[in-house]
Amino acid sequence: MDLNRFTPFRPYLPEPRFLWPEGKRCAVMLCFDVDGETTALSEDLELKNRVTTMSQCAYGPRVGVPRLLGLLDHLEVPATFFIPTWIVENHPRMAEAVAAAGHEIGAHGHLHEKLATLSPEEEEAVLVKSLGIFEAQLGRKPIGYRAPWFEINPGTTDLLVKYGFSYNASMMNDDAPFQHENGLVEIPGQWMLEDWEQFAFNADPAWGFIPEDCDKVFRLWWREFEAMRDYGCCFVLTLHPWLSGRPSRVQLLERLVSGIMETDDAWIATGSQIADWVRSYPEVRREIDFDAKGAKA
């Protein structure tokens, strides 16, 4: 056999989508959407009487968040917690503990409302109400936002700018941050890096499917991290404490984050840190969309 006929394998390694601080090859944003009981209540307020369903959701703020805060402290890494303000009001010490640990807290609706069901006036009223609760309960105003269910309306980004937000983390049209025309930074995510699709299950009302095993999920997430690191992207992992606060899943997260840290070439940052970097160095983003404004074919 003539081995000279075969070309050695050369992986496709395009120019990085973004240049990150200190020569890091990618950014990593660890997100926790602390939906808690609003997971059910936003679907139907009558579910408040479904004690077991509500208890499963309450596991997040009651058990999941304390355990995850312990892991983050152990690993010495920052995270971003998007918290509906119904949760802030009903689990105030939990919200204070997140803030006291130095993690970023972002807005996530009041009762985890689906924005598509709201008029522009209703959407603004919910945002104003949420900001008031954050000020009253925590003495701070969030500068990051994630829409419940990731779904925003056409006017949402302008509304966020109006109320002083720095970034939004709701869209899925890229794998590197970008700026909207109004200056708001977008930090896009994706469903594959979300734990709901992997672990959510409830019998009635029916949520999710058969929960996946942690080794399969680790492989899925680790492989995406490796590829996003090769391509210079922003790895945005979104977890819900009522799902990922369960013991084996906390160990899954520890294994994943420890592996990321061992590469020593990923920047683990909060949403506001990433937004500040994007806003300070917009020229380091590499645009690959042929139809984007100013793009070269």
Order of alpha helices (4+ residues) and beta strands (2+ residues): beta-alpha-alpha-alpha-beta-alpha-alpha-beta-alpha-beta-alpha-beta-beta-beta-alpha-beta-beta-alpha-beta-alpha-alpha-beta-alpha
